[in-house]
Amino acid sequence: MKIALAQLNYHIGNFEQNVSKIKSNIAKAKAAGVDLIVFAELAVCGYPPRDFLEFNDFIQLCTDSINDIAKDCVGIAAIVGSPSKNPNLEGKNLYNSAFFLADGKVKNVCNKSLLPNYDVFDEYRYFEPANRFETVDYKGFRIALTICEDLWNVDDDPMYPISPMNIIIHRKPHVIINIAASPFSYSHPEERENVLCKNALKYKIPVFYVNHVGAQTELLFDGGSMVVNDKGGVVDELNYFEEDFRIYDAGEVIDNDVLPTHEIGNAKLNDDIKFPRIYNALVMGIRNYFNKLGFKKAIIGSSGGIDSAVVLALAVDALGNDHVHAIMMPSEFSSDHSVNDAILLAENLGIKKDIIPINSIYTTFLGALQPIFGDLPFDLTEENIQARSRGVLLMAMSNKMGYILLNTSNKSELAVGYGTLYGDMCGGLSVIGDVYKTEVYELANYINRDKIIIPENIISKPPSAELRPDQKDSDSLPDYSILDKILFEYIEKRKGPKEIIGIGFDESLVRKILKMVNSNEYKRYQTPPILRISPKAFGMGRRLPIVAKYLS
């Protein structure tokens, strides 16, 4: 039996486009003599639809889409993900389902059993877990049809009390087909491969796996669909960060004797893999955000610093240099080299640039406030007025010219509150808000891998907000090489102060940093959507109260 895997970039709620893509790939597969084509989890509506699932009209459109697609499934079968209605009064009203379409109609519906409800996932909010586990028979093949998390309960510390495949395997399926919506993080491809290979080895049958690709606001899907044989060897892997389509002979996969290239569970992630992945994910995230919302051009405040430089380079790769506009807004505290560095960067990228000094704006604000402020000394207030003046200018251009403002705050700054609300923290999309400062430098080096795009002076000079005379980030924060390690242990690893101190970090520094993180939760609630590239990003996957006392 010939099986095709269709790895597509869906658009949430864009039923016409999603159905068109699915039907086009069915026609392509049918012309190639394919018996069965497989699409991803919740393909007809896109993932995650979130509270759209609470609208009856939305669910009806899903149902109509499935019935429309089924009409094309004559002489070929298709597996398509969609919500389905739970016919029972008890439990949630919906299932997360895999529809098996053949002979022009719906032949089988398999429902997801293990519903993730952690990090960015919220499936138990909407769906009822399946309690029946069946196989699908087609052209002499018995298929264990599963949905994403249904295969993930194979770790030493299982999250769920059951594993669907432990039940399904007794029906002696020939293959496992798993349709998924597995979001990207820089370490997730290895984790995903490990899970699929463990299943293949445990049940002694091949796995055909189809994932989403593309960005859905802050969630990025990297693709990486694959076929694994019964020995845990990866037979083939589809492309990352782009749509792909491939055909396999199921019999050849069953007979395939490729062995794993490394011990399962011990794949290593090094920087040569990590940073190209992050770069490609962020470029895809920007491009999809603009394309799916119908926007064309980005505007970015260019300070001559490393963060704005990296965001500008990413934006140019995503949108093209004629769709990116850099605005330099020097104040009396801006150094000449920062302005010159920003100009050189814009020239290297071939983008439009403008300079709008903020001295007169800043002075006007101070003059208006002087009757109230009187002789109070210069402090953070005056620094924030500069940042907010820049924010006003950028948002004015966004309104007038139809630009989307890309935010340039990094994860280190967002963690400790080193930013100004309604100033440098404003924007439509936070590009590097899940990238630590030390990682921003690594991305800059990757951008410069073939030629100098980001001027060397931007990379080598000490970071500074330039909001007061001779200011350096190190005046307020520990060295980023230390700060980022402590933040990683707290945010990604969820370690408490005693555990972090036990690693060898200074106790007073650890407690100070953790207090800064928790005290600035209110700021992070007001940031733009942050493109997620790490296992624990600020945003929908990290939910903490603002009014709380713990470590603050």
Order of alpha helices (4+ residues) and beta strands (2+ residues): beta-alpha-beta-alpha-beta-beta-beta-beta-beta-alpha-beta-alpha-beta-beta-beta-beta-beta-beta-alpha-alpha-beta-alpha-beta-alpha-beta-alpha-alpha-beta-alpha-beta-alpha-alpha-alpha-alpha-alpha-alpha
